[in-house]
Amino acid sequence: MTIPFQTTDWSTIPKTEHPGDTGMAYWQTLQFPGLRLRMVEYTPGYQADHWCQKGHIIYCIDGEM
């Protein structure tokens, strides 16, 4: 897979809302062939409404996991 290295101006990527069991997640998504890249913001107390079996790579910019 070729990774499309580039600079991303995240302020130009629209946010979509994804409610959890509690709280909200806001996604900004870039889609490339074979790769989805997301900047995700969680509100305090967010708890997901599902469990994903895929596995992910996470880079935490602010806060903690």
C-alpha positions in Angstrom: 0.0 0.0 0.0 1.3 3.5 -0.8 0.6 5.9 2.0 -0.4 9.3 0.6 1.8 11.6 2.7 0.5 15.1 2.6 -0.4 18.0 4.9 -4.0 18.1 6.0 -5.9 21.2 6.9 -8.4 19.6 9.3 -10.4 22.8 9.5 -11.6 22.1 5.9 -12.8 18.5 6.6 -16.5 18.5 7.8 -17.4 16.9 11.1 -20.0 14.1 11.4 -21.7 13.3 14.7 -21.8 9.8 16.1 -23.6 9.3 19.4 -22.5 6.6 21.8 -24.4 5.0 24.7 -23.3 8.2 26.5 -21.7 11.3 24.9 -20.9 12.1 21.3 -18.0 11.4 18.9 -17.2 13.9 16.2 -15.4 12.4 13.2 -13.4 14.1 10.4 -12.6 11.5 7.8 -10.3 11.2 4.9 -10.7 8.1 2.6 -7.9 6.7 0.5 -7.7 3.3 -1.3 -7.3 0.8 1.4 -6.9 3.4 4.2 -9.3 5.5 6.2 -7.9 8.3 8.4 -10.0 10.0 11.0 -9.5 12.8 13.5 -12.0 12.0 16.3 -13.1 14.2 19.2 -15.0 12.7 22.1 -17.1 14.6 24.5 -16.5 14.0 28.3 -18.0 10.7 29.5 -18.3 9.2 25.9 -18.9 5.5 25.9 -19.1 3.7 22.6 -22.3 1.9 21.6 -20.4 -1.0 20.0 -17.1 -2.9 20.0 -15.0 -3.0 16.9 -13.1 -6.3 16.1 -10.8 -4.8 13.4 -8.1 -3.2 15.6 -6.8 0.4 15.1 -3.8 2.5 15.4 -4.4 5.5 17.7 -2.4 8.7 18.1 -3.7 10.6 21.1 -3.2 14.4 20.5 -4.7 15.7 23.7 -6.1 14.0 26.8 -5.8 10.3 27.6 -7.2 6.9 26.7 
